[in-house]
Amino acid sequence: MSSVKVAISLDPDTLKQVDALVDRGIFPSRSKLIQDAVAEKLLRLRRVRLAEECAKLQPSVERAAAEEFFRGETEWPEAPEELALVVEGLNEIMGN
């Protein structure tokens, strides 16, 4: 994966902690530590968003909709536009 250089500012104490982790060999470089930290934070934010969206669901309503589908009373959206909207919504929730 290619990378793009950015400049960041850190307070001196944070930089000392970063350098200590690099010096101990826990990370190969400051850059790798910061890349991993940013990636982990973004993943946590996506999980929080997913949890927030799931908390909005009403289990009884979801169960009724699923039972309706499995009894054949409701069909899965066949139109590409409808399916695209479903996929788009799921991707947005997952951060993709």
C-alpha positions as CSV (number, residue, x, y, z in Angstrom):
1,M,0.0,0.0,0.0
2,S,1.4,3.4,-0.9
3,S,1.6,6.1,1.7
4,V,1.3,9.9,1.7
5,K,3.4,12.0,3.9
6,V,1.8,14.3,6.4
7,A,3.1,16.6,9.1
8,I,1.8,16.3,12.6
9,S,2.5,18.0,15.9
10,L,2.8,16.1,19.2
11,D,3.4,17.4,22.7
12,P,6.9,16.6,24.0
13,D,5.7,14.0,26.5
14,T,3.8,12.1,23.8
15,L,6.8,12.1,21.5
16,K,9.0,10.8,24.4
17,Q,6.5,7.9,24.8
18,V,6.5,7.2,21.0
19,D,10.3,7.3,20.9
20,A,10.5,4.9,23.9
21,L,8.3,2.4,22.1
22,V,10.4,2.7,19.0
23,D,13.7,2.4,21.0
24,R,12.4,-0.8,22.7
25,G,11.6,-2.3,19.3
26,I,7.9,-2.5,19.8
27,F,7.5,-0.5,16.6
28,P,10.0,-0.2,13.8
29,S,9.5,3.6,13.4
30,R,7.5,6.6,14.6
31,S,5.7,6.5,11.3
32,K,4.6,2.9,11.8
33,L,3.4,3.5,15.3
34,I,1.3,6.5,14.3
35,Q,-0.1,4.7,11.2
36,D,-1.2,1.8,13.5
37,A,-2.6,4.2,16.1
38,V,-4.7,6.0,13.5
39,A,-5.9,2.8,11.9
40,E,-6.9,1.4,15.3
41,K,-8.8,4.6,16.2
42,L,-10.7,4.6,12.9
43,L,-11.7,0.9,13.4
44,R,-12.9,1.8,16.9
45,L,-15.0,4.7,15.6
46,R,-16.6,2.4,12.9
47,R,-17.4,-0.2,15.6
48,V,-19.0,2.5,17.8
49,R,-21.0,3.7,14.8
50,L,-22.2,0.2,14.1
51,A,-23.1,-0.3,17.8
52,E,-25.0,3.0,17.8
53,E,-26.9,1.9,14.7
54,C,-27.7,-1.6,16.1
55,A,-28.9,0.0,19.3
56,K,-31.6,1.8,17.2
57,L,-33.0,-1.5,16.1
58,Q,-36.1,-2.9,17.7
59,P,-35.7,-6.7,18.1
60,S,-39.4,-7.4,18.0
61,V,-39.8,-5.4,14.7
62,E,-36.7,-7.0,13.2
63,R,-37.9,-10.5,14.2
64,A,-41.3,-9.9,12.7
65,A,-39.8,-8.7,9.4
66,A,-37.5,-11.8,9.3
67,E,-40.4,-14.1,10.0
68,E,-42.4,-12.4,7.3
69,F,-39.6,-13.0,4.8
70,F,-39.1,-16.6,5.8
71,R,-42.8,-17.4,5.5
72,G,-42.6,-16.0,2.0
73,E,-44.9,-13.0,2.7
74,T,-42.2,-10.6,1.8
75,E,-39.7,-10.8,-1.1
76,W,-36.1,-9.7,-1.1
77,P,-35.7,-6.5,-3.1
78,E,-35.2,-7.6,-6.7
79,A,-34.8,-4.2,-8.4
80,P,-31.1,-3.3,-8.7
81,E,-31.8,0.2,-7.3
82,E,-33.4,-1.1,-4.1
83,L,-30.7,-3.6,-3.6
84,A,-28.1,-0.9,-4.2
85,L,-29.7,1.2,-1.5
86,V,-29.5,-1.7,1.0
87,V,-25.9,-2.3,0.2
88,E,-25.0,1.4,0.3
89,G,-26.6,1.7,3.8
90,L,-24.7,-1.3,5.1
91,N,-21.4,0.0,3.6
92,E,-22.0,3.3,5.3
93,I,-22.6,1.7,8.6
94,M,-19.5,-0.4,8.3
95,G,-17.4,2.5,7.1
96,N,-16.6,1.0,3.7
